[in-house]
Amino acid sequence: MDAVQKWVNELRIRDLIEVLKERDFDAVMAKDKDDARRIVMDMIPEGSVIAVGGSVTLNETGILDEIRSDKYKFIDRYNTSSFEEMLDKYREGYYADFLVSSTNAVTMEGQLVNIDCTGNRTSQIVFGPKKVIIVAGVNKIVANVEEGIKRAKSIAPMNARRITHKTPCAMDDNCKCTECRVQPRVCNVTSIVDGCHYFPKRITIVLVPETLGY
Ligand code: SF4
């Protein structure tokens, strides 16, 4: 990435961190995606039970590979033989020590915005796992909740296609939302985390001054 662009990104993230801390989130800036991986893995003690939210960012940073190591008890939602088993793993996630995920958007006003198909990721960010670690590239930063929802909806067709859900947006040539009402719809649940005051620092947000994920 261009050094000047990275500098601009870092300044924006610095401002955002101040806002997030006022809302009792824990927030840090990583230098790059490798640094983000180190920060995340340093936070997780060996033997921890870890759930993850579906995320391109976790793949791109190598965090998912690290979580798969024998050092942790990974609730592997990707290794299931049936839909029911996958749902059971989602349910197990509520009792995890850590949820590691990205977010669809983080606002400059200090909120996390997410849209889900089943709601496991959106709900576990809100409550369940003792600790939540969110990794977000600079591309996830938006002005406010309205922009966050707009962003989440704009990338939903890509996510639908990635997880092979046969929604109209993932199947036609336009990659556009038609506000479908089909069973595999990936936009069933929207969550907005407006603050972390009841459980201060339960959620740590690791912000990276590079583009990560969708
Ligand atoms: S509502 Fe349906 S068509 Fe629109 S983005 Fe979501 S899954 Fe795609």
Residues whose N, C-alpha, C, O or C-beta is under 5 A from the ligand:
A	BS01	SF4	K153 A156 P157 T167 C169 K176 C177 T178 E179 C180 R185 V186 C187
